[in-house]
Amino acid sequence: LLSFRAQKNLKTHVLNDEYKHIENNSKLLVENDKEETIQKDSIITVGEEERKSIKANKILTVEKESITTIKNDCEEHYKQNLETLIKQDEKTYLERDVELRIKNILHKYIQKDVSDKYLQNLFVKIGKELRVDIEDGFHLNTSDLKVQASDNCLLDGSDGISFKCGSNILTVDASGIHFNTSNFVDNSANGGVNVEDVVKTEIPKPLYEKVRVVELIPTITKQDEITQVLEYEAIVEKFYNGVWSKTTDLT
């Protein structure tokens, strides 16, 4: 055992390189502030896990670019609010699927235009009601259109409603019903047009399922011999369907 104590300040000046080799654990306790200044690059290699516990605020300032590469999964937990401020553009590239699960309300406020492009199908499933308020025009361009209501279907236009096919026009307004056609048949055998149904897709509820280690319990608290193996018992919790619970399943 080597003990070294300085009554006042301690200053070390190394004119060349410094190398430390610690075969076991290393602990550093600073009872006040700590400041490190690195003139050039800094490289830290951690063989296994890295944990940091910050009891107050954390401020990270990067004057140039910041690049983070994670070869496996990434998981972030925010127990309260998360706010992101971006002064310029934001781009996200995803090579596979995206699942977004929100337990409460989703509110979006966009001051300018929005453009969405779907190269294949789009399926929207609404559990209850849908209302769209448009202050100006609405233009729907499609090859086939089918509107199906299990109960009633109402088209309400304050000025009028028109159905047009070629040169034939049917208009309903406040003055009455108007037919503009060269051939009006009041009891025709024409059964109307047919439109194929779009295949209904079932959208399953996304379930977020992850595991985390909440505590590590060592088998021995002090290593008496170098041959002793220090093992840990991990207390693991699984997050499933919105709840963290203890588990022994690590899959």
C-alpha positions in Angstrom: 0.0 0.0 0.0 1.3 3.4 -1.0 -0.3 6.5 0.4 0.6 10.0 -0.7 -0.8 13.2 0.9 -0.1 16.8 0.1 -1.0 19.3 2.8 -1.5 22.1 0.2 -1.3 22.3 -3.5 0.3 19.6 -5.7 1.7 20.4 -9.1 3.2 17.9 -11.5 5.1 18.9 -14.6 6.0 16.2 -17.0 8.4 17.3 -19.8 7.6 14.3 -22.0 5.0 11.6 -22.1 3.1 10.2 -19.2 2.0 6.5 -19.0 0.0 4.8 -16.3 -0.8 1.1 -16.1 -3.3 0.1 -13.5 -4.0 -3.7 -13.3 -7.1 -3.3 -11.1 -9.7 -0.7 -10.5 -9.1 3.1 -10.3 -11.1 5.6 -8.4 -10.8 9.4 -8.4 -12.7 11.6 -5.8 -12.7 15.3 -6.4 -14.6 17.2 -3.6 -14.8 20.4 -5.6 -14.5 21.4 -9.2 -12.4 19.6 -11.8 -11.1 21.2 -15.0 -9.2 19.5 -17.8 -7.7 21.3 -20.8 -6.5 19.3 -23.8 -4.7 21.2 -26.4 -5.2 18.7 -29.2 -7.1 15.4 -29.7 -8.6 13.3 -26.9 -9.1 9.5 -27.4 -10.9 7.4 -24.8 -11.3 3.6 -25.4 -13.7 1.8 -23.1 -13.6 -2.0 -23.4 -17.0 -2.6 -22.0 -19.7 -0.4 -20.5 -19.5 3.3 -19.7 -21.7 5.0 -17.1 -22.1 8.6 -16.1 -24.3 10.0 -13.4 -24.9 13.7 -13.4 -27.0 15.0 -10.6 -27.5 18.5 -12.0 -27.3 20.0 -15.5 -25.1 19.0 -18.4 -23.9 21.4 -21.0 -22.1 20.3 -24.2 -20.8 22.8 -26.6 -19.3 21.7 -29.9 -17.9 24.6 -32.1 -17.7 22.5 -35.2 -19.2 19.2 -36.4 -20.4 16.4 -34.1 -20.5 12.8 -35.3 -21.9 9.9 -33.3 -21.6 6.3 -34.6 -23.5 3.5 -32.9 -23.0 0.1 -34.4 -25.8 -1.6 -32.5 -29.0 -0.3 -30.8 -29.4 3.1 -29.2 -31.9 3.8 -26.4 -32.6 7.1 -24.7 -34.9 7.7 -21.8 -36.3 11.2 -20.9 -38.4 11.1 -17.7 -39.7 14.6 -18.3 -39.7 17.0 -21.2 -37.4 17.0 -24.3 -37.0 20.1 -26.4 -34.9 20.3 -29.6 -34.1 23.6 -31.3 -32.6 23.6 -34.8 -31.8 26.9 -36.4 -31.4 25.5 -39.9 -32.4 22.3 -41.8 -32.9 18.8 -40.4 -32.5 15.7 -42.5 -33.2 12.1 -41.4 -32.4 9.1 -43.6 -33.9 5.7 -42.6 -33.1 2.5 -44.4 -35.8 0.5 -42.9 -39.1 0.9 -40.8 -40.2 3.5 -38.4 -42.6 3.0 -35.5 -44.0 6.0 -33.5 -46.1 5.4 -30.5 -47.7 8.3 -28.6 -49.8 7.7 -25.6 -51.4 11.1 -25.5 -51.9 14.0 -27.9 -49.8 14.7 -31.0 -49.8 18.4 -32.1 -48.0 19.7 -35.1 -47.8 23.4 -36.1 -46.2 24.2 -39.4 -46.1 27.8 -40.6 -45.4 27.1 -44.3 -46.0 24.4 -46.9 -45.9 20.6 -46.3 -45.1 18.1 -49.0 -45.4 14.3 -48.5 -44.6 11.8 -51.3 -45.5 8.1 -50.9 -44.1 5.9 -53.6 -46.4 3.1 -52.8 -49.6 2.7 -50.7 -50.8 4.8 -47.8 -53.1 3.4 -45.2 -54.7 5.5 -42.4 -56.8 4.0 -39.7 -58.8 6.3 -37.4 -60.5 4.8 -34.3 -63.2 7.5 -34.0 -63.9 10.7 -35.9 -62.0 12.7 -38.5 -62.5 16.3 -39.3 -60.5 18.4 -41.8 -61.1 22.2 -41.9 -59.7 23.8 -45.2 -60.0 27.6 -45.5 -59.4 27.6 -49.3 -59.7 25.0 -52.1 -59.4 21.2 -52.0 -58.3 19.3 -55.0 -58.2 15.5 -55.2 -56.8 13.9 -58.3 -57.1 10.1 -58.6 -57.9 7.4 -61.2 -60.8 5.9 -59.2 -62.7 7.3 -56.2 -65.0 5.4 -54.0 -66.8 6.9 -50.9 -68.5 4.3 -48.8 -70.5 5.1 -45.6 -72.1 2.4 -43.4 -74.9 4.8 -42.5 -75.6 8.1 -44.2 -73.6 10.2 -46.6 -74.3 13.9 -46.9 -72.7 16.4 -49.4 -73.5 19.9 -48.3 -72.6 22.9 -50.5 -73.8 26.4 -49.6 -73.8 27.5 -53.3 -74.3 24.3 -55.2 -73.1 20.8 -56.0 -72.4 19.5 -59.5 -71.7 16.1 -60.9 -70.0 16.2 -64.3 -69.1 13.5 -66.8 -68.2 14.6 -70.3 -70.7 17.2 -71.4 -73.4 15.9 -69.0 -73.8 17.9 -65.8 -76.1 17.5 -62.9 -76.3 20.5 -60.5 -78.1 20.9 -57.2 -78.3 24.4 -55.8 -80.7 26.6 -53.9 -83.0 27.1 -56.9 -83.5 23.4 -57.7 -82.1 20.4 -59.5 -80.7 21.1 -63.0 -79.8 18.6 -65.7 -77.6 19.7 -68.6 -77.6 16.8 -71.0 -78.7 15.9 -74.5 -80.2 12.5 -73.4 -82.2 12.4 -70.1 -83.6 9.0 -69.1 -85.7 9.1 -66.0 -85.9 5.3 -65.5 -82.7 3.9 -67.0 -81.4 0.3 -66.7 -77.9 1.6 -66.4 -76.5 0.1 -63.1 -73.7 2.7 -62.7 -70.0 2.3 -62.6 -67.9 0.0 -60.4 -64.8 0.8 -58.5 -62.6 -1.8 -57.0 -62.0 -1.7 -53.2 -58.5 -0.9 -51.9 -57.2 -3.7 -49.8 -57.7 -3.0 -46.1 -54.5 -3.4 -44.1 -54.4 -4.2 -40.4 -52.1 -1.8 -38.5 -50.9 -3.5 -35.3 -50.2 -1.5 -32.2 -46.4 -1.0 -31.9 -45.1 -2.4 -28.6 -41.8 -1.0 -27.4 -39.9 -3.8 -25.7 -36.4 -3.3 -24.3 -34.3 -4.5 -21.4 -32.0 -2.4 -19.1 -29.6 -3.1 -16.3 -30.6 -1.1 -13.2 -28.1 -2.5 -10.7 -24.9 -4.6 -10.6 -24.1 -6.5 -7.5 -20.5 -7.8 -7.2 -19.8 -11.3 -5.8 -16.8 -10.0 -3.8 -16.2 -6.5 -2.6 -12.4 -6.8 -2.3 -10.0 -8.7 -4.5 -7.4 -10.4 -2.2 -5.6 -12.2 -4.9 -5.0 -11.5 -8.6 -6.4 -14.9 -9.5 -9.8 -14.1 -8.0 -12.5 -13.4 -10.6 -14.8 -10.5 -10.0 -18.3 -11.4 -11.1 -21.5 -9.3 -11.0 -25.1 -10.2 -10.6 -27.3 -7.9 -12.9 -30.7 -6.7 -11.8 -32.6 -6.4 -15.1 -35.9 -4.8 -16.0 -37.9 -5.1 -19.2 -40.0 -2.4 -20.7 -43.1 -3.9 -22.3 -46.3 -2.1 -23.3 -45.4 1.1 -21.3 -44.3 -0.5 -18.0 -40.8 -1.4 -16.6 -40.8 -4.6 -14.7 -38.1 -7.0 -13.3 -37.3 -9.9 -15.5 -34.7 -12.6 -16.0 -35.4 -12.8 -19.8 -32.6 -11.0 -21.7 -34.1 -11.5 -25.2 
